[in-house]
């Protein structure tokens, strides 16, 4: 009888362990949260893109923020996209970390920037309390802030697919060096990334938006310090090509760049120059077609209509560095 009870107890423990494992998989492979954003009456959509910025105003972050406010007012932007590495050097320490106010609320003070900020996490954000940036408490502190691991913004003429790219990079898991990464909420990482790719592929296939835009922290193509992110080249890029994505926007490399895909219409746009830049740091191992590269500080604006997308890159003084326009029907591009 005692042996039978012990056996039943072991069976129950095994069932619980299995169920916990299944629950974990369900949590990491759930559907992407969808956020609705109505376009203005004329059917246009205008926004800014900035990345790698959170340094309490240092490294010209405040100057970039000032110019963002000026351009934002000129364009009457509707929101801002942040491509990650929101807080240096090691993310936030918690929900009440003063760095949130010092690097975000008290820096981007222009009236035109008092709009929704859609943000993804970068690798530096994962080095702190990653969950803190996802907390609804931060939205109560500053209602502009909205950061999720991966999500969709449905803006009628365009759908934005925000992708959590840090867990894809093997080096952070296998050789983190002196850094500690916060993998809570994404373990087991392989299940998480597999589920994310599956969900992204499905939602891209279902999308009927005129423009499909994917946002991640890490570059797929880059001629700067980090170069191409091979994990994304092998795992994410085929999905973007198969689903006819128009733009992939990222940060990570502290520069501004525009690279075209070699076999599809996808344009790779890096806006990771919100504060500290890497002057003179160039990596030539790249399989894309370079159209523009600037290794200084700045940001990017995007204007969308049903037929056209216009992108402009600006430096820390607000000067235009590069313009590019793409027409949807028929497809052609103008330098």
Secondary structure, 3 states (H helix, E strand, C coil): CHHHHHHHHHHHHHHHHHHHHHHHHHHHCCCCEEEECCCCCCCCEEEEEECCCCCCCCCCHHHHHHHHHHHHHHHCCCEEEECCCCCCCCCCCCCCCCHHHHHHHCCCCCHHHCCEEEECCCHHHHCCCHHHHHCHHHHHHCCCEEECCCEEEECCCEEEEECCCHHHCHHHHHCCCCCCCCCCCCCCHHHHHHHHHHHHHHHHHHCCCCEEEEECCCCCCCCCCCCCCHHHHHHCHHHHHHCCCCEEEECCCCCEEEEECCCCCCEEEEECCCCCCCCCCCCCCCCCEEEEEECCCEEEEEEECCCEEEEEEEECCCCEEEEEEEECCCCEEEC
